Amino acid sequence: MPAGFTRYEGTKLGFEIALAPGWIEASSDPGSGATGAVLFDLTGGSGVGGSRVTAATLAGRSAKRVAGRFTGLGAVTAIEAYVMLESGRAWTIALVGPPDAVDHSQDDFEKMASTFSLVGARPAPAPRAAVSLPAPGFTELDPIKGPVVINFFATWCVECRTEMPLIAKRADSSQGRFSLLGVECCGDNRSAVPGFLNGLGVQSDFRLLAYDDDGHVARVYGLLGPPTTFFLDKDHVLQNLVIGPLTASTLDAGIRAAAG
């Protein structure tokens, strides 16, 4: 550690970082996205103004190198930091103090950062769904060949009742060009599902069903709630998604995207 600096124990970074499906972390603005959230925490809510951000590595992993100023305790404070985002987690190492002291200690800080390693790190969480990337697999999805429309629903979901006949009719007229997989989710009662589908007249169309009792599938797909529909191509790469109720036009657009 550079001379004159002490280890700071006043805060503990320990929050999970998640982005909505299809979104990516901003690559150039350190004040935005997940990196911005980390810097906001490091600076006590001030954020880093007039900062510079460059590509770097930390513990052998891709990271961002951020340098800038913020106001802390009524004084201008300098910060030099590495921020690494990996599988929804943030790792940081930072040098914070008076600007002159930080500038003087940059070489020592770089030497210290080069020795940083992750010890006892948890295994990376399962990948989350993102447009243009392979969709996370699960037991009911993996054996299906060709394009797939995954519809997350719940029997208590009013909007699901409106859209499910629309999806079912489109699946029936598709002549097998895609498979329709319904995923019962969100604390629903699976025993109510057959009666729910029969009441809507879509039992035969939703013959491929998954029961997400423990919420695992909803988590890896970043589900905000039902109804949500994911459109996968023949290689099960996510090509489109609709959060909320489908319309005829959004359904057709999703199917076209999955068909390539």
C-alpha positions in Angstrom: 0.0 0.0 0.0 1.4 3.5 -0.9 3.0 5.3 2.0 0.6 7.6 3.9 -2.5 5.8 2.9 -4.5 3.4 5.1 -6.9 0.6 4.4 -10.5 1.9 4.4 -13.1 -0.2 6.2 -15.9 2.3 6.3 -18.0 0.6 3.6 -18.6 -2.9 2.2 -19.4 -3.3 -1.5 -21.7 -6.2 -1.7 -24.5 -5.7 -4.1 -25.6 -7.7 -7.1 -25.5 -5.9 -10.4 -28.1 -6.8 -13.0 -29.1 -5.3 -16.3 -32.4 -5.7 -18.1 -32.4 -8.4 -20.8 -30.8 -7.1 -24.0 -29.0 -4.2 -22.3 -25.3 -3.8 -22.0 -22.9 -2.0 -19.8 -21.9 1.4 -21.1 -18.4 1.2 -22.5 -17.1 4.8 -22.3 -19.0 6.7 -19.6 -17.8 5.8 -16.1 -20.7 7.7 -14.6 -23.3 5.4 -16.1 -24.4 1.8 -15.8 -23.0 -0.6 -13.3 -19.6 1.1 -13.2 -21.3 4.3 -12.2 -23.1 2.5 -9.4 -19.8 1.3 -8.0 -18.2 4.7 -8.2 -21.3 6.3 -6.6 -20.8 3.9 -3.7 -17.0 4.5 -3.5 -17.5 8.3 -3.4 -20.3 8.4 -0.9 -22.8 9.4 -3.5 -20.8 12.2 -5.2 -19.8 10.3 -8.3 -16.6 11.0 -10.2 -16.5 14.2 -12.2 -14.2 15.0 -15.1 -13.0 11.4 -15.1 -10.9 9.5 -17.5 -11.7 5.9 -18.3 -9.4 3.4 -20.1 -9.4 -0.3 -20.6 -7.3 -2.3 -18.1 -6.9 -5.6 -16.4 -7.4 -6.5 -12.7 -6.4 -9.9 -11.4 -6.0 -11.0 -15.0 -9.6 -10.0 -15.9 -10.9 -7.2 -18.1 -11.5 -4.0 -16.1 -11.8 -0.3 -16.4 -9.2 2.2 -15.1 -10.9 5.3 -13.8 -9.3 8.5 -12.6 -11.0 11.7 -11.5 -12.1 14.0 -8.7 -15.1 14.2 -6.3 -16.0 16.3 -3.3 -15.8 14.5 0.0 -16.2 16.1 3.4 -16.1 19.6 1.8 -12.8 19.1 0.1 -11.8 18.1 -3.4 -10.6 14.5 -3.4 -8.8 12.5 -6.0 -9.6 8.9 -6.9 -7.7 6.3 -9.0 -9.6 3.1 -9.3 -9.9 -0.2 -11.1 -13.4 -1.5 -11.5 -14.0 -5.0 -12.7 -17.5 -6.3 -13.5 -17.8 -10.0 -13.8 -21.0 -12.1 -14.0 -23.1 -9.6 -12.1 -20.5 -8.8 -9.4 -18.1 -5.9 -9.0 -14.5 -5.9 -7.8 -12.7 -2.7 -7.1 -9.4 -1.4 -5.9 -9.0 2.3 -5.3 -6.6 5.0 -4.1 -8.4 8.0 -2.6 -7.0 11.1 -1.0 -5.8 14.7 -1.5 -5.0 15.2 -5.2 -1.3 15.9 -4.6 -0.9 12.8 -2.5 -2.7 10.6 -5.1 -0.7 12.0 -8.0 2.6 11.4 -6.0 1.6 7.8 -5.2 0.4 6.6 -8.6 3.4 4.4 -9.3 3.1 2.6 -5.9 -0.7 2.2 -6.5 0.0 0.5 -9.9 2.5 -1.9 -8.3 -0.1 -2.7 -5.6 -2.8 -3.2 -8.2 -0.6 -5.6 -10.2 -0.4 -7.9 -7.2 -4.2 -8.0 -6.6 -5.8 -11.5 -6.9 -9.1 -13.1 -6.2 -8.9 -15.7 -3.4 -11.9 -17.9 -2.6 -14.1 -16.2 -5.3 -17.5 -17.8 -5.7 -18.1 -19.6 -9.0 -19.6 -17.4 -11.6 -23.5 -17.4 -11.6 -25.4 -18.9 -14.5 -25.4 -16.6 -17.6 -28.4 -14.4 -18.0 -30.5 -14.0 -21.1 -29.4 -11.3 -23.5 -30.3 -10.6 -27.1 -27.9 -12.0 -29.7 -26.5 -14.5 -27.2 -27.4 -18.2 -26.6 -30.4 -18.4 -24.3 -29.8 -20.1 -21.0 -30.8 -23.7 -21.2 -33.1 -25.7 -18.9 -34.6 -29.2 -18.9 -37.7 -28.5 -21.0 -36.0 -26.3 -23.5 -32.9 -28.2 -24.3 -34.5 -31.1 -26.3 -36.5 -28.8 -28.6 -35.3 -28.5 -32.1 -35.7 -25.3 -34.2 -37.1 -21.9 -33.2 -38.8 -21.6 -29.9 -41.2 -19.0 -28.4 -41.0 -19.1 -24.6 -43.9 -17.5 -22.9 -43.7 -16.9 -19.1 -47.2 -16.8 -17.6 -49.1 -17.2 -14.3 -52.7 -18.2 -13.7 -53.3 -15.0 -11.7 -52.0 -12.8 -14.4 -54.8 -10.9 -16.1 -52.8 -9.8 -19.1 -51.7 -13.4 -19.7 -55.4 -14.4 -20.2 -55.6 -11.8 -23.0 -52.5 -12.7 -24.9 -52.3 -16.5 -24.6 -55.2 -17.2 -27.1 -53.3 -14.9 -29.5 -50.1 -16.9 -29.1 -51.9 -20.2 -29.3 -53.7 -19.3 -32.5 -50.4 -18.2 -34.1 -48.7 -21.4 -33.0 -51.5 -23.5 -34.4 -51.3 -21.8 -37.8 -47.5 -21.9 -38.0 -47.5 -25.6 -39.2 -44.6 -26.4 -36.9 -42.3 -23.6 -37.9 -41.7 -22.8 -34.2 -42.3 -24.5 -30.9 -44.4 -22.8 -28.2 -43.1 -23.4 -24.7 -45.1 -22.1 -21.7 -43.3 -21.5 -18.5 -45.5 -21.3 -15.4 -43.7 -18.9 -13.0 -43.8 -16.4 -10.2 -45.1 -18.3 -7.2 -48.1 -19.8 -9.1 -50.0 -22.9 -8.2 -49.1 -25.6 -10.8 -52.2 -27.6 -10.0 -54.3 -24.7 -11.4 -52.5 -24.6 -14.7 -54.5 -27.3 -16.6 -57.9 -25.7 -15.7 -56.5 -22.3 -16.6 -55.4 -23.4 -20.1 -58.6 -25.4 -20.7 -60.7 -22.3 -19.7 -58.9 -20.3 -22.4 -59.2 -23.1 -24.9 -55.4 -23.3 -25.4 -54.5 -26.5 -23.7 -53.5 -28.3 -26.8 -51.3 -25.5 -28.1 -49.4 -25.1 -24.7 -48.6 -28.9 -24.6 -44.9 -28.0 -24.0 -44.8 -26.7 -20.4 -42.2 -26.0 -17.8 -43.0 -25.4 -14.1 -40.5 -23.0 -12.6 -41.3 -23.8 -9.0 -38.0 -22.6 -7.5 -37.7 -19.5 -9.8 -34.4 -20.6 -11.3 -35.5 -20.1 -14.9 -37.1 -16.7 -14.2 -33.8 -15.6 -12.6 -31.5 -16.5 -15.4 -33.9 -14.9 -17.9 -34.0 -11.7 -15.9 -37.8 -11.9 -15.6 -39.5 -8.8 -14.4 -42.9 -10.6 -14.2 -45.5 -12.2 -16.4 -46.3 -12.0 -19.2 -42.9 -11.9 -20.9 -42.1 -13.7 -24.2 -38.7 -14.7 -25.5 -38.0 -15.5 -29.2 -35.2 -18.0 -29.9 -33.9 -18.9 -33.3 -33.1 -22.4 -34.5 -29.8 -22.4 -32.6 -31.6 -21.1 -29.4 -30.0 -17.7 -29.7 -32.3 -15.0 -28.2 -33.3 -12.7 -31.1 -36.1 -10.7 -29.5 -38.2 -10.4 -26.4 -41.4 -8.6 -25.3 -42.0 -7.5 -21.7 -45.7 -7.2 -21.1 -48.6 -8.3 -23.2 -48.1 -9.2 -26.8 -50.0 -7.6 -29.7 -50.4 -9.2 -33.1 -47.6 -7.0 -34.5 -45.1 -7.6 -31.7 -45.8 -11.3 -31.9 -45.2 -11.4 -35.6 -42.1 -9.3 -35.3 -40.7 -11.7 -32.7 -41.4 -14.7 -34.8 -39.8 -13.1 -37.8 -36.7 -12.3 -35.8 -36.5 -15.9 -34.6 -37.0 -17.3 -38.1 -34.0 -15.2 -39.3 
